[in-house]
Amino acid sequence: MGADMGLAVEVVFALPDRQRIVALEVPEGTTARQAVALAGLDRLFPEVPAATFAEADLGIFGKLLRDPDVQRLRAGDRVEVYRPLEIDPKAARARRAERAGR
């Protein structure tokens, strides 16, 4: 890539029934949170509150970011937007065990 070109990155988000991978070219110095805003996920997933994308935990290639507001991206990064858990995993296991008659 030349010095005047941006960084090629991807932003991904998924619901149980569909997912989107948005390829972007962003300026050097773009943070993970900024890339999510640039991806326009709120328009691609109108059923999801826009605040979800602004406040969600983010990761790069499966590794949770401690501070996505300052984490600068590198060429080829895949920013993952994590949905909040709808149910506590322990509660879900307890429900399944109860239904199974244990």
C-alpha beads as a LAMMPS data file, in Angstrom:
LAMMPS data file: protein, C-alpha beads

102 atoms
101 bonds

1 atom types
1 bond types

-500.0 500.0 xlo xhi
-500.0 500.0 ylo yhi
-500.0 500.0 zlo zhi

Masses

1 110.0

Atoms # bond

1 1 1 0.000 0.000 0.000
2 1 1 1.184 3.475 -0.767
3 1 1 1.627 6.135 1.878
4 1 1 -1.490 7.998 0.696
5 1 1 -3.792 4.964 0.865
6 1 1 -5.841 3.881 3.851
7 1 1 -5.858 0.631 5.764
8 1 1 -8.092 -2.193 4.554
9 1 1 -10.075 -3.535 7.531
10 1 1 -13.337 -5.381 8.133
11 1 1 -16.095 -4.800 10.668
12 1 1 -18.356 -7.760 11.479
13 1 1 -21.621 -8.151 13.343
14 1 1 -23.990 -11.088 13.569
15 1 1 -27.462 -11.876 14.774
16 1 1 -28.604 -15.475 15.224
17 1 1 -30.132 -15.494 11.733
18 1 1 -27.699 -13.358 9.697
19 1 1 -24.330 -11.668 9.652
20 1 1 -22.590 -8.873 7.773
21 1 1 -18.943 -8.308 7.030
22 1 1 -18.282 -4.715 6.003
23 1 1 -14.996 -4.080 4.192
24 1 1 -13.643 -0.590 4.740
25 1 1 -10.633 1.472 3.866
26 1 1 -9.880 3.729 6.828
27 1 1 -7.198 6.346 7.455
28 1 1 -4.167 5.342 9.450
29 1 1 -4.814 6.057 13.130
30 1 1 -8.488 5.014 13.003
31 1 1 -9.632 3.328 16.204
32 1 1 -11.736 0.193 16.434
33 1 1 -14.719 2.210 17.706
34 1 1 -14.386 4.687 14.829
35 1 1 -14.329 1.846 12.296
36 1 1 -17.584 0.490 13.736
37 1 1 -19.183 3.920 13.296
38 1 1 -17.896 4.137 9.717
39 1 1 -19.302 0.692 8.886
40 1 1 -22.892 1.935 9.213
41 1 1 -24.115 -1.137 11.075
42 1 1 -27.080 0.814 12.421
43 1 1 -28.399 1.104 8.834
44 1 1 -27.662 -2.553 8.047
45 1 1 -29.375 -3.769 11.232
46 1 1 -32.240 -1.283 11.818
47 1 1 -33.866 -3.665 14.327
48 1 1 -30.859 -3.268 16.667
49 1 1 -30.736 -0.064 18.749
50 1 1 -27.992 2.232 17.431
51 1 1 -26.591 2.552 20.960
52 1 1 -25.704 -1.141 20.791
53 1 1 -23.005 -0.406 18.228
54 1 1 -21.719 2.676 20.045
55 1 1 -21.413 0.876 23.398
56 1 1 -20.726 -2.767 22.499
57 1 1 -17.624 -4.655 23.491
58 1 1 -15.289 -5.008 20.517
59 1 1 -12.600 -7.460 19.594
60 1 1 -10.054 -8.072 16.877
61 1 1 -9.868 -11.648 15.587
62 1 1 -11.586 -13.013 18.700
63 1 1 -9.527 -11.093 21.243
64 1 1 -11.516 -8.665 23.405
65 1 1 -10.180 -5.106 23.297
66 1 1 -9.600 -3.411 26.637
67 1 1 -10.131 0.077 25.241
68 1 1 -11.604 0.110 21.738
69 1 1 -11.811 3.901 21.825
70 1 1 -8.011 4.141 21.636
71 1 1 -7.077 0.831 19.956
72 1 1 -5.675 1.829 16.565
73 1 1 -6.234 -0.533 13.705
74 1 1 -3.666 -2.184 11.477
75 1 1 -4.117 -3.282 7.887
76 1 1 -6.115 -6.480 7.687
77 1 1 -7.728 -6.225 11.137
78 1 1 -11.225 -7.650 11.556
79 1 1 -13.179 -5.701 14.175
80 1 1 -15.878 -7.834 15.791
81 1 1 -18.887 -6.235 17.474
82 1 1 -20.060 -8.410 20.363
83 1 1 -23.722 -8.575 21.322
84 1 1 -24.589 -8.533 25.034
85 1 1 -25.664 -11.859 26.513
86 1 1 -29.427 -12.234 26.634
87 1 1 -29.266 -14.747 29.468
88 1 1 -26.608 -15.653 31.993
89 1 1 -24.896 -18.909 30.897
90 1 1 -25.257 -20.407 34.385
91 1 1 -28.994 -19.685 34.395
92 1 1 -29.331 -21.256 30.940
93 1 1 -27.568 -24.427 32.107
94 1 1 -29.787 -24.583 35.198
95 1 1 -32.920 -24.271 33.022
96 1 1 -31.761 -27.026 30.679
97 1 1 -30.988 -29.319 33.619
98 1 1 -34.398 -28.586 35.152
99 1 1 -36.188 -29.378 31.881
100 1 1 -34.192 -32.604 31.560
101 1 1 -35.503 -33.643 34.992
102 1 1 -32.209 -33.562 36.839

Bonds

1 1 1 2
2 1 2 3
3 1 3 4
4 1 4 5
5 1 5 6
6 1 6 7
7 1 7 8
8 1 8 9
9 1 9 10
10 1 10 11
11 1 11 12
12 1 12 13
13 1 13 14
14 1 14 15
15 1 15 16
16 1 16 17
17 1 17 18
18 1 18 19
19 1 19 20
20 1 20 21
21 1 21 22
22 1 22 23
23 1 23 24
24 1 24 25
25 1 25 26
26 1 26 27
27 1 27 28
28 1 28 29
29 1 29 30
30 1 30 31
31 1 31 32
32 1 32 33
33 1 33 34
34 1 34 35
35 1 35 36
36 1 36 37
37 1 37 38
38 1 38 39
39 1 39 40
40 1 40 41
41 1 41 42
42 1 42 43
43 1 43 44
44 1 44 45
45 1 45 46
46 1 46 47
47 1 47 48
48 1 48 49
49 1 49 50
50 1 50 51
51 1 51 52
52 1 52 53
53 1 53 54
54 1 54 55
55 1 55 56
56 1 56 57
57 1 57 58
58 1 58 59
59 1 59 60
60 1 60 61
61 1 61 62
62 1 62 63
63 1 63 64
64 1 64 65
65 1 65 66
66 1 66 67
67 1 67 68
68 1 68 69
69 1 69 70
70 1 70 71
71 1 71 72
72 1 72 73
73 1 73 74
74 1 74 75
75 1 75 76
76 1 76 77
77 1 77 78
78 1 78 79
79 1 79 80
80 1 80 81
81 1 81 82
82 1 82 83
83 1 83 84
84 1 84 85
85 1 85 86
86 1 86 87
87 1 87 88
88 1 88 89
89 1 89 90
90 1 90 91
91 1 91 92
92 1 92 93
93 1 93 94
94 1 94 95
95 1 95 96
96 1 96 97
97 1 97 98
98 1 98 99
99 1 99 100
100 1 100 101
101 1 101 102
